[in-house]
Amino acid sequence: MNLDFSIFNWNLIQNFILKGLWFSVMLTVVATAGGVFFGTVLALMRLSGQKWLDAPAALYVNVMRSVPLVMVILWFFLLVPLVIGRPIGAEYSAVVTFTAFEAAYFSEIMRAGIQSIPRGQVFAGQAVGMTYGQNMKLVILPQAIRNMLPVLLTQTIILFQDTSLVYAIGAYDLLKGFETAGKTFGRPMETYLMAAVVYFVICFSLSAIVKRLHKKIAIIR
């Protein structure tokens, strides 16, 4: 087997790979932001002490965490058009499903982070007349987010790796860019090897940053 990596030039990177990388990064950022927002809402619902809030939030989290992400992507992409009567784009499906799916995982991270704050902090806020919302916004959540920031970032790296699953519905992500380049130049083996290298470099670099951040936060504590 003869491998030829001479096909990798700036035109190939610009026309095929950067386009896919842009979508993968965009999907990661949007899904992380949406996942953290809705995950926080779900976490607060589970910690509210109200069964009518806790029960549906727990059901949602447990169902999402029990189903493979690729199944959620395919269900949304294939079944929603049958309900609304018109097709939806692969990119739109990816954004919605990733946000909904990651919200369940971020919810558990947020819940653990909130519960890690000593109860005395909650009582102190109540003692000065803060409402539940004010206590969470001004006292609990700022401390909780700092504590769980490394875990949130680690989950974001996993999310970036999972963006390759949108390949199942034809969205043009980073892996799709490499595959398209491989088919175009007749060098699929080389492009898949380079895809593995690119994913490794990006994820390893981000993991190293998270590790350093974790040490810095540990020192602050």
VONUTOR-717732 format. One record per residue: residue in one letter; z negated, x, y of N, C-alpha, C in turn. Coordinates in steps of 0.001 Angstrom, whole numbers, plus 500000, padded with zeros to 6 digits. Layout:
BEGIN
AZXYZXYZXY/...
END
This chain:
BEGIN
M500000500853498802500000500000500000500000500884501240/N501003500719502091501118501490503319500707500633504509/L499714501114505227499252500401506408499882501020507646/D500294500167508572500927500639509800500281499922510983/F499478500676511760498783500098512906499521500373514222/S500757500914514114501519501215515326501970499953516058/I501881498804515386502291497553516028501325497143517128/F500113497709517114499115497303518094499376498011519424/N500066497323520288500335497812521633499855496779522645/W499969497103523913499421496222524938500091494855524937/N501394494805524697502092493520524687501564492613523592/L501330493185522406500779492386521308499387491886521658/I498562492769522202497189492380522557497202491298523621/Q498049491472524621498101490516525717498659489166525284/N499701489178524488500397487938524124499720487154523005/F499012487836522132498448487167520967496916487191520938/I496351488365521119494926488537520850494048488084522010/L494392488468523243493563488110524390493498486598524586/K494605485924524284494616484460524388493587483849523439/G493545484342522208492574483838521244491156484234521602/L490984485463522103489651485929522505489109485079523640/W489960484734524578489533483910525711488989482567525219/F489706481935524291489228480641523800487919480789523026/S487797481832522207486569482042521440485373482252522364/V485568483040523419484482483287524378484144482006525141/M485184481284525578484958480037526300484195479034525438/L484611478907524184483945477983523268482493478399523046/T482239479687522927480870480176522735480004479855523939/V480511480109525138479734479870526362479451478383526558/V480482477555526406480315476113526611479388475516525558/A479586475885524299478747475350523224477301475825523357/T477112477059523830475752477554524042475063476783525162/A475751476623526281475173475898527412474858474448527030/G475835473786526414475605472403525994474569472301524905/G474601473260523958473633473241522871472213473438523350/V472014474341524302470680474575524853470197473343525614/F471087472737526391470696471547527163470289470397526245/F471193470013525343470895468891524450469809469270523435/G469764470558523054468703471004522157467332470879522795/T467252471168524095465983471007524812465571469543524858/V466552468678525097466260467233525101465737466784523740/L466396467233522673465954466878521323464561467434521031/A464301468663521478462989469265521253461895468485521967/L462162468081523208461169467306523961460953465932523328/M462016465365522781461873464085522077460971464239520856/R461146465342520121460341465564518917458887465895519250/L458661466432520434457303466806520832456633465735521687/S457339464629521915456820463600522820455632462845522249/G455501462833520910454432462053520289454774460580520152/Q455963460188520591456429458807520486457379458703519295/K457036457852518333457830457769517109459253457306517375/W459438456429518364460783455919518646461691456998519252/L461090458079519747461858459225520220461936460316519153/D460832460530518478460751461594517479461654461321516273/A461640460084515771462365459754514537463881459988514653/P464559459436515683466014459672515762466361461137516024/A465529461823516803465794463241517064465651464053515788/A464597463777515001464386464491513734465518464204512759/L465979462941512708467084462574511822468347463331512207/Y468648463379513488469847464077513969469789465553513606/V468664466188513894468518467620513625468637467917512136/N467955467144511323467969467391509875469348467163509268/V470067466144509741471413465874509218472367467000509600/M472349467387510867473253468435511337472975469770510651/R471714470073510424471361471352509802471623471347508297/S471940470185507737472182470075506299473664469998505942/V474520469972506967475957469819506745476672471084507234/P477630471622506465478382472802506936479146472496508216/L479188473467509106479863473278510393481334472923510211/V481995473539509248483425473273509061483657471813508689/M482707471188507981482825469772507637482700468904508885/V481784469259509775481617468504511023482891468601511855/I483462469792511916484712469992512671485831469121512100/L485979469142510780487046468366510144486808466869510280/W485560466426510109485258465000510256485635464501511642/F485203465230512658485485464793514030486985464801514293/F487657465870513878489077466019514160489926464970513442/L489514464590512224490324463674511415489910462213511561/L488617461947511730488139460569511729488127459923513111/V487792460686514152487731460100515494489074459515515927/P490213460189515675491507459564516034491738458222515351/L491198458046514148491346456754513464490562455665514167/V489447456057514789488595455082515482489156454728516850/I489578455739517604490045455489518971491543455195519033/G492251455416517937493657455055517878494628456055518460/R494172457246518767495081458280519277494545459654518891/P495431460634518739494982461976518336494219462675519454/I493372463603519075492650464415520047493002465878519783/G492944466666520797493336468066520661492347468864519837/A492847469926519222491992470787518416490934471474519280/E491324471902520487490383472584521366489254471653521799/Y489616470420522152488598469435522554487662469137521392/S488206468969520210487390468722519023486421469874518781/A486901471103518953486051472272518730484887472297519703/V485146472021520977484080472046521988483021470994521678/V483455469780521378482502468688521114481686468963519862/T482347469346518781481631469533517521480704470743517566/F481123471820518191480259472993518291479027472691519136/T479217471978520237478080471623521089477100470728520336/A477634469709519662476777468788518921476062469484517771/F476769470360517084476189471050515934475134472061516373/E475447472860517380474511473889517820473281473303518475/A473388472099519030472231471459519642471087471318518639/A471425471059517378470400470912516351469672472232516112/Y470397473325516119469779474635515891468994475099517110/F469575474912518288468860475283519508467616474418519693/S467668473181519211466508472298519300465297472879518580/E465520473388517381464418473966516617463900475251517265/I464806476024517862464387477233518573463548476860519790/M464012475867520549463281475425521737461929474836521356/R461915474057520293460648473437519866459636474497519470/A460088475511518723459185476584518326458693477367519545/G459600477586520508459211478306521711458183477548522530/I458371476247522658457416475423523412456064475408522720/Q456082475287521401454824475250520654454109476596520644/S454845477681520980454216479006521013453347479207522257/I453529478356523265452729478451524486451338477874524219/P450286478600524550448920478107524294448676476743524930/R447955475897524228447665474551524722446894474585526034/G446181475689526265445444475808527518446342475738528733/Q447594476206528585448557476134529682448879474672530014/V449008473873528972449290472444529168448111471768529857/F446914472047529367445720471430529943445511471863531390/A445853473115531696445709473608533070446639472849534011/G447869472606533547448810471851534363448345470425534581/Q447820469816533522447306468456533647446101468396534578/A445312469468534559444092469502535380444398469502536873/V445539470072537248445897470100538669446768468903539053/G446917467944538144447601466699538457449082466662538175/M449586467611537387451014467612537061451342466525536049/T452523465928536206453008464993535204453538465783534011/Y453890465059532928454438465727531740455711466488532092/G456589465843532874457838466481533257457628467716534121/Q456730467613535101456442468761535967455823469907535174/N454938469558534254454282470580533429455312471347532608/M456241470606532002457276471246531198458195472100532055/K458626471570533199459591472247534059459015473495534722/L457772473412535193457210474487536005456317475456535244/V455739475011534127454756475844533430455236476253532039/I455587475280531212455838475541529797457213476150529554/L458270475481530023459632475928529702459964477340530217/P459573477713531440459873479091531876459277480150530952/Q458049479937530487457430480888529559458075480822528185/A458373479613527739458955479437526405460334480080526327/I461142479903527372462499480469527370462442481989527314/R461508482592528045461382484049527989460995484509526591/N460103483774525945459666484152524598460791484058523573/M461624483039523718462628482811522677464015483284523089/L464133483991524226465431484466524685466152485320523638/P465487486277522976466195487050521941466733486189520806/V465967485170520410466414484289519328467597483436519796/L467545482963521032468653482184521580469935483020521621/L469811484270522047470979485137522122471516485484520724/T470605485656519767471032485920518390471810484727517838/Q471339483523518121472050482325517684473409482222518369/T473494482696519603474774482693520316475766483643519659/I475283484788519176476163485728518466476682485084517181/I475805484394516473476218483686515260477251482618515608/L477040481951516741477983480934517195479360481552517434/F479387482735518065480665483408518307481380483705516991/Q480632484152515987481235484404514682481789483112514075/D481057482025514277481468480746513700482693480154514380/T483050480654515573484232480100516237485491480293515395/S485453481239514470486614481448513596486891480228512719/L485905479334512577486082478144511743487045477132512358/V487295477229513681488242476290514293489656476543513784/Y489816477654513078491088477935512406491479476765511500/A490464476049510957490710474951510013491465473787510648/I491359473637511974492052472525512645493175473025513545/G493479474312513440494632474849514157494385475277515582/A493130475348516025492853475817517384493168477311517483/Y493598477734518664494041479118518841492852479974519277/D492090480455518303490947481312518582491332482767518324/L490349483657518351490615485082518155491245485360516799/L490714484749515729491275484966514399492700484440514311/K492944483299514927494297482736514928495266483657515648/G494802484307516716495647485248517429496066486413516554/F495116486951515796495447488050514881496390487576513787/E496152486378513270497012485869512203498440485655512704/T498566485108513911499891484888514491500625486204514699/A499877487213515174500478488536515363500935489112514023/G500123488935512989500474489440511664501732488812511117/K501882487494511312503076486804510840504304487215511648/T504098487393512947505221487739513816505791489112513480/F504912490077513222505350491448512966505404491795511473/G505093490808510633505157491051509201504115492033508706/R502963492106509364501889493031508997500558492281508931/P500411491316508021499175490531507959497953491359507568/M498128492332506664496990493130506221496383493914507379/E497229494547508183496746495343509305496037494467510342/T496614493309510617496018492463511655494680491874511203/Y494556491522509925493269491019509440492203492119509443/L492609493343509119491663494464509189491213494709510626/M492155494642511553491796494825512960490926493684513469/A491165492486512968490316491347513353488871491596512928/A488702492107511703487353492411511217486684493469512086/V487462494482512489486927495549513336486505494994514694/V487351494148515292487052493581516610485803492697516553/Y485713491840515536484514491006515387483273491872515215/F483386492932514414482239493812514178481798494502515466/V482753495045516211482416495764517443481738494836518452/I482298493647518630481726492702519593480323492284519179/C480175491868517926478879491351517461477831492452517354/F478234493649516916477287494758516824476813495174518213/S477724495205519173477355495573520540476394494553521139/L476685493276520942475806492233521462474446492272520771/S474424492544519474473155492637518739472305493790519258/A472958494907519595472226496055520144471607495704521494/I472334494949522306471803494516523604470600493598523411/V470715492668522465469608491749522186468386492511521696/K468596493525520878467491494329520362466759495041521492/R467515495600522432466894496271523573466143495272524450/L466734494087524630466078493045525414464776492612524768/H464797492492523444463593492091522708462464493114522917/K462810494399522883461801495444523114461257495370524536/K462133495088525492461701495004526891460756493829527090/I461077492694526486460228491515526620458872491781525945/A458900492473524809457664492793524095456750493661524961/I457356494584525734456556495443526622455938494625527744/I456725493682528284456225492826529375455019492021528911/R455096491544527663453972490782527144452711491633527064/
END
